[in-house]
Amino acid sequence: MIRRIGFVAKPEEQRARKVVEEIAAWASARGIALCEDCAQADLVVVLGGDGTMLRAAHVVGERETPVLGVNFGTLGYLTEFTDRTLFPALDEIARGDFALDPRVMISCAIERGGETISRELALNDVVVNKSALARITEIDAWIDGRFVSNFRADGLIVSTPTGSTAYNLSAGGPILLPTMGAFVLNPICPHTLSNRPLVVPDTVGIELVLRSAQEVMATIDGQIGVDLQAGDRIRLRKSATAFNVITPRDRNYFQVLRDKLRWGGQIASAGRDEPLP
């Protein structure tokens, strides 16, 4: 049952204030409170774009609070509701009738000299790349203790299925369905052209060791940056907790891809989505 609603809004988003006021009136009529601390909320409403949703993932952390995203941005892979569909969705949520889409997250630990200097969760990706100077970065990659390769590249992306349509896609990586149990290791502009994106099960442990680290940084979801040194070790594995996104019941992920990536249009024979006969 939803008793308290928290909010994460895109900074300086003028439309967000009006929507919050409308939600406040809706909630008051149903005996639901609003709260400033998302840690106390039973539902978090995100007002913005996918960047705001990524910030919400770090606010929610490991609590697995259901999150509803209202798209005020551009692409909106994660923020799938609009101000038109928001209140019918809230009515369903208030009745306990809603669909959850649990998204896999990466647990990232960065070690230096045997000590953990940073521990974070990533919903989209963990990226190791140069922060300023145009030098090749050398990264040794291990999976479940087995050596994979030494990547000499501008950097390396480790992406979740959710993040496969973000930096990974721009860097030539594959699109994964959000429900897939997999990660992508994608070198950025590799020095060796035969180094291609690698898809691995999300049950493995991934370890990255920096051979060289001049002006190199680890970036988690584009939200948190950690300066790296040669010899630093990055340990990545599937988080024990998921990020629970509320999705429209009639959601078709392939329609999302067609809309966002401007793929080919509708089914020629029917002019709309429908199951095969």
C-alpha positions, 0 to 999 in steps of 0.5 A: 500500500502506498502511504508516502510519495517522494520526488526526484525532479530535474533541476530548474524544471518549471513543469515539475512544480505544477505536477507536484502540486497536482500530485499533492492534491490527488494524494491528499484526497486519498490520505497519502502523504508527501515526503521530502526524504525518499528513504521514507517513501513507498513510491518515488515519482521522478520528474525529468529525463533519464538523467534524473532517473539515474540520479533517483537510482542513487537516491533509492540505492538498495531500498528497491522502492518502486519508481515511476518516471514522468518524461520531461526530457528527450529520449526517455527510455526509463521515464515512460509516463507523460503528464497525460498518463500519470494520474491513471497510473497513480490510480492503479498504483493506489489500488495495488494494480501495477507492473514492476520492471526490476532492472539489474544494477552493478555493484562496483568496488574500487580498490587501491593498495588492498583497501576499498576507496569507493563502493557504488551502485550503477544502473546504466554503466561503469566507464573507465576512460581518460578525463583529459589528455588523449592517451591510450588507456591500458586495462587488464580484464578478468572474468571469474578469475580468468584473464580475458584481454589487455584492452588498449583503448580510450576506455572501457564501458561495462554496461547493464541491459538498461545502459545498453542504449546509453554510452554503450550504444554510442560506442557501437555496442549491442542493444540488450533487452532489459530482462536479459541477464547479461553485461556488456564489456565494450572498449572505446575506440580500441587500439586493436580493431579486433577487440569487439564488445563482449556480452557475458552472463550477469552471474560472473564477477568482472575485475579490471586492473589499470596498467596505466592511469594518466588522467583516468577516471571511473564514472558511475552512471555519469553521476559519480566520478573517481580519479584512478591510479595505475594498479587500481582494481575495479571489482564489478558484479550483479547487485543483490538488489534491483531498481524497480521501475513501474511501466505501462501495462501495454508497454512494448519494448520494441515500440520504445526502440522504434520511437526513440531510435526512429527505426522503421514504422508500423506493421505494413499489413495492420498499421499497428502492433499486434501479435502474429496470427 
